[in-house]
C-alpha cells in the first residue's frame, strides 16, 4: 500500500475534504444526531460541546499518512452532507470503509458518488488489495449504495453487529484490486 493521507477528492457534484475544527456546528446540525445514524452506528446523542471536543485534535490525526477521514460536501455550496472514513489494515493491504449521510440528502446518489470516489482512490492511488465494507441486513439503503458502487456481495456475517437491541447479521461487500 502507498499511503497518501486524506487528500481532497472531487466529482461533478461533490468535494470530499478533511474535517476541520470549525465543522463541528454543521456536523452537529446535520447527521450526527439523526436517529438512523445513531442506531446503525450504535452511538448516543451528542451535545454541541461533545462534537467540538471530538474535533479538538483532528489536525494532529491528519499528520499520519494512514489516517483517512473525509467530510462529504456539495460542490455548489460547500454544505456538509455526510462523512466517510477508512480503517486501514496494512498487513493484508485492506481498507474498510464506514460512511454516513444526512437524511436530508438521501436518494440523490450522493453516497454512491462519494463511495466510488474513495473506492477509486484506494484502488488506483493507495494500491490496496481489498476495499471492503458492510451493513446491517436491515439497512437496505446502505446495501444499495454498495451494490451501485460496483462491489461484490460476499455473503452475510451472522450475528456480527451488536446494536442497542441485540445482535444483527451483516452484509459484506468488497472489491479486489486487479492490479
N, C-alpha and C positions, 0 to 999 in steps of 0.2 A: 504494500500500500504506500501511496505517496501522499502524506498529509499536507494539506494546503491551508487548513483553518477555515473559519466561517467567512467565505468570500461572498460578495454580492452576486446574486443570480437574478436574471431578468428574462421575462417572456413578454408577449404582446400586451398583457393586461396587468402583470404582477411584477413587483420587485421584492425579492427575499433579501433581507439585510440583518445585520447584527442587532440584537436587543440593546437599547440604550437605557440608562437610568431614568431619563425623563419620559420613557414609555409607560411607566407604572400606572398613571391615571387612565390612559387609554386602554391598557390591558385590563385593568380593574373594571372599567365601564363596559368592556367587551365580553370576552369569552370566559374569563377566569372563574366567574361565579355562576355561570349558566348551568342549569340543572343537569343536562345531559353530560356536559364535560365533567362535572363533579362526580356523577355516578360512574361513568366509564373509566375515569382516571383514579377513582377511589380516593377522592380528596374531600376536604371540608371547606366550607365557605371561608373566604379571606376578607380581612379588612384592608382598606387602602394602605394603612401603615404597614401591614404584613407584606403587601405587594411591593411597597417601596423598599422594605428591608430585604426582600428576596433578590432585588436587583442591585443591592449595595456593592457587591464585589464582582459585578458582571464583567467589568473591563479586565480584571485580573484573569478571569476564566478564559477570555479570548486570547490571552497571551500564549496559551497552549495550542499548538497546531492541530492537535487531535480532538479539539472541542468544536462541535458543530451545533449551533443553535440559532435559528432564524425566526424573525417575525415576518409574516406574510403581509405585504402592503399592496394596496391598489396603486397602480402606476399613475392614474389620472389625478388622484387627490392625496395620496400618501396615507390613507386610513389603514390602520392595523386591523386585519380581518382574521388573523389566526397565527399559529406558530407551528414549526416543525423542527425536530431535533433528532440527532443520531446518537446511538450508543455504539461505540467502536470496540471491536474485538480484534486486535492486531494479529493474534496468533493464527486465526483462521481467515484473516483478511475479509472480515464480515462487518457490516454495519446493520443495525436495527433501527428503524425509524419509528417515531411517535409524532402524531400531529393532532391539532385541534383547530376547528374553525368556528367563528362566531355564528350563532344560529341565524343571524340576520343576513348572512351571505351564503347560505347553503343552496343547493340545487341550481347553481350557476356555473359549475365546472371549475371553480377556483381551486378547490382542494386537489382535484386531479391534476390540474395545471401545475400547481406547486410541487406535488409529489413527483411528477415527471421531470421537473427541473432538477430536483435533488437526486433522483434516480440517475439521470444522465450525467450529472456532475460526479456522482460516486463511481459510476462505471467507466467514464471516459477520462476523468481527471485524477481521481484518487486510485483508480485501477483496483477497486475492491473485487474480490472473487464472488461475494454473495451480498445482495441487497435484500433485506427481509423485514417483514413486519406482520402484525396480526391484529385481530379484533375479536371481541366477544361475539359469539354467533348471533346474538340478538341485535347487534349493531349493523343493520342491513346497509345503511348509507355508507359506512366505512368499508364494508366488503365491496360495494360497487366501485368506490374510488380505487381500490387496489386492482380490481378486475379491469377497469377502464385505463389504468396506468400500464397495462401490458404485463402484469405479473402473473405468475403461475400459482394456482391454488394447490398447495401441497397436501392439505388434509386438515383434520381437526385434532387439536390437542385437548384431550379430555380433562375436565376439572383443572384447567391451567390458570385461570384468573380468579382471584378472590375479590369480590366486591362486597358492599355493605350487607347484601342479602345472601351471601354464600358464594360457593364456587360456581364458575361458568366455564363452558367449553370455549375454545378459541380457534377461529380460522387462522391458518398460517399460509402466508404468501411469500414468494421470493422471485428473484430473477438472478440467474447465474451469468457472470461476465464471460462472454465468448471471445476472449482476448485474441 
